[in-house]
Amino acid sequence: MKALQVDRKLGRLGLARAMSVLSPGAAARVGPLEMVTIDPPALPAPGWHRVHTHLAGICGSDLATVEGHVSPYFDDWVSFPFVPGHEVVGHIDTPDGPRRVVIEPVLGHAARGFPLPFEGAAPGDGNDYAHLATGRLEPGIQIGFCNSTCGAWAPEFIAHESQIHDIPDAMTDEQAVMVEPTAGGIHAALLTWPVLQGIDRPVVAVLGAGTMGLCALAGLRRYVPGVRIVVGA
């Protein structure tokens, strides 16, 4: 299948970073992102499903990778080459027909074959994040940065059942592809409320006004009464 793939070519990463000063388009043309032909990833164990991409988003982390601005700190948390794309709506084939889904991209305990840190834990739950680079998969914080799973910048990728969420028929693909970044922004806003209770006119800083920053802003307005918000962008 055709896919957009990132490989760890230091020269191209450096050139992309230099060219990004001129324009993002120039960085993309010379950077580490390439159109390639690859085999679809194999299902590593029971509980895994093949997801067919409908729409995929472009996250700020994807742009940082394409433009060569990603920090080398993350090298141990990804496995090259990888196909980006973790903001996604797609479908799974079932005996009853296609099942439309969105993905919670973190490759957590269940996906990697480890016991859950507590009953009912979501993929991103837990305090020890060493499991993100071990287990039955290659290293990767999440789908879109892991060689084993592929990502949504391809016609198909794989996801564990713990990561898959059904979406209602009333939600369009264009709305559904926003679920992952919206959830991240709202989740960040909700986490501030227990800390701010009892503070008179609390102030919260939101760093960045991209998609997740604006979603965090909306979440703070909706769920944190009386908050004052400072946005840096």
LINRA-V742017 format. One record per residue. N is the residue number from 1. RES is the residue in one small letter. PSI is psi in degrees with one decimal (* if undefined). Layout:
# LINRA-V742017
<<N RES PSI> <N RES PSI>>
This chain:
# LINRA-V742017
<<1 m 155.0> <2 k 141.3> <3 a 154.7> <4 l 120.1> <5 q 143.5> <6 v 128.3> <7 d 158.9> <8 r 78.2> <9 k 102.1> <10 l -36.7> <11 g -42.4> <12 r -34.0> <13 l -43.8> <14 g -40.9> <15 l -40.3> <16 a -40.8> <17 r -41.2> <18 a -42.4> <19 m -23.0> <20 s -19.1> <21 v -32.4> <22 l -51.4> <23 s 149.4> <24 p -35.1> <25 g -39.8> <26 a -40.0> <27 a -41.1> <28 a -34.2> <29 r -30.8> <30 v -5.0> <31 g -164.1> <32 p -0.5> <33 l 126.6> <34 e 147.5> <35 m 122.2> <36 v 169.5> <37 t 121.3> <38 i 163.6> <39 d 144.4> <40 p 145.9> <41 p 148.5> <42 a 151.2> <43 l 120.1> <44 p -20.0> <45 a 167.5> <46 p 149.8> <47 g -3.6> <48 w 149.9> <49 h 152.2> <50 r 122.1> <51 v 128.5> <52 h 122.2> <53 t 131.3> <54 h -57.6> <55 l 145.0> <56 a 140.0> <57 g 172.5> <58 i 104.5> <59 c 161.4> <60 g -33.6> <61 s -34.1> <62 d -44.5> <63 l -40.7> <64 a -36.7> <65 t -48.2> <66 v -35.0> <67 e 4.8> <68 g 18.0> <69 h 0.6> <70 v 141.3> <71 s 139.9> <72 p -12.8> <73 y -31.6> <74 f -0.3> <75 d -36.7> <76 d -8.6> <77 w 12.0> <78 v 164.6> <79 s 119.6> <80 f 154.2> <81 p 151.1> <82 f 153.6> <83 v 118.5> <84 p 177.0> <85 g 99.0> <86 h -8.5> <87 e 107.5> <88 v 145.2> <89 v 137.4> <90 g -162.5> <91 h 154.9> <92 i 135.4> <93 d 129.1> <94 t 165.3> <95 p -23.7> <96 d 5.5> <97 g -179.5> <98 p 140.3> <99 r 113.6> <100 r 133.6> <101 v 160.3> <102 v 165.4> <103 i 135.3> <104 e 103.3> <105 p -18.2> <106 v 129.9> <107 l 81.3> <108 g -161.2> <109 h -49.4> <110 a -43.5> <111 a -33.0> <112 r 3.5> <113 g 19.8> <114 f 155.6> <115 p 147.3> <116 l 146.1> <117 p -23.5> <118 f 162.2> <119 e 131.7> <120 g 14.6> <121 a 140.3> <122 a 167.1> <123 p -35.0> <124 g 2.1> <125 d 152.3> <126 g 155.0> <127 n -21.5> <128 d 107.1> <129 y 12.2> <130 a -25.5> <131 h -17.2> <132 l -13.6> <133 a 12.3> <134 t -170.9> <135 g -156.4> <136 r -5.9> <137 l 160.6> <138 e 160.4> <139 p 149.4> <140 g 122.2> <141 i -38.0> <142 q 169.5> <143 i 139.9> <144 g -8.3> <145 f 18.1> <146 c 126.1> <147 n -31.3> <148 s -29.3> <149 t -18.8> <150 c -172.0> <151 g -179.5> <152 a -0.3> <153 w 36.3> <154 a 163.2> <155 p -25.7> <156 e 156.9> <157 f -178.4> <158 i 150.3> <159 a 148.7> <160 h 151.6> <161 e -25.3> <162 s -14.8> <163 q -6.6> <164 i 132.6> <165 h 128.3> <166 d 151.7> <167 i 148.9> <168 p 154.3> <169 d -29.2> <170 a -17.2> <171 m 124.0> <172 t 163.6> <173 d -38.2> <174 e -34.9> <175 q -41.8> <176 a -33.4> <177 v -15.2> <178 m -4.9> <179 v -47.0> <180 e -52.7> <181 p -34.4> <182 t -43.4> <183 a -40.1> <184 g -43.8> <185 g -43.6> <186 i -41.0> <187 h -43.0> <188 a -41.2> <189 a -43.2> <190 l -33.1> <191 l -20.8> <192 t -25.6> <193 w -46.5> <194 p -30.3> <195 v -32.5> <196 l -11.6> <197 q 134.2> <198 g -9.8> <199 i 129.3> <200 d 122.4> <201 r 66.3> <202 p 152.6> <203 v 131.4> <204 v 133.7> <205 a 131.0> <206 v 116.8> <207 l 105.2> <208 g 141.9> <209 a 37.8> <210 g -160.7> <211 t -51.2> <212 m -36.5> <213 g -42.3> <214 l -34.9> <215 c -37.8> <216 a -40.2> <217 l -45.9> <218 a -39.8> <219 g -40.0> <220 l -42.7> <221 r -36.4> <222 r -38.1> <223 y -8.9> <224 v 98.1> <225 p 136.9> <226 g 12.4> <227 v 143.5> <228 r 133.7> <229 i 129.7> <230 v 124.9> <231 v 126.3> <232 g 122.5> <233 a *>>
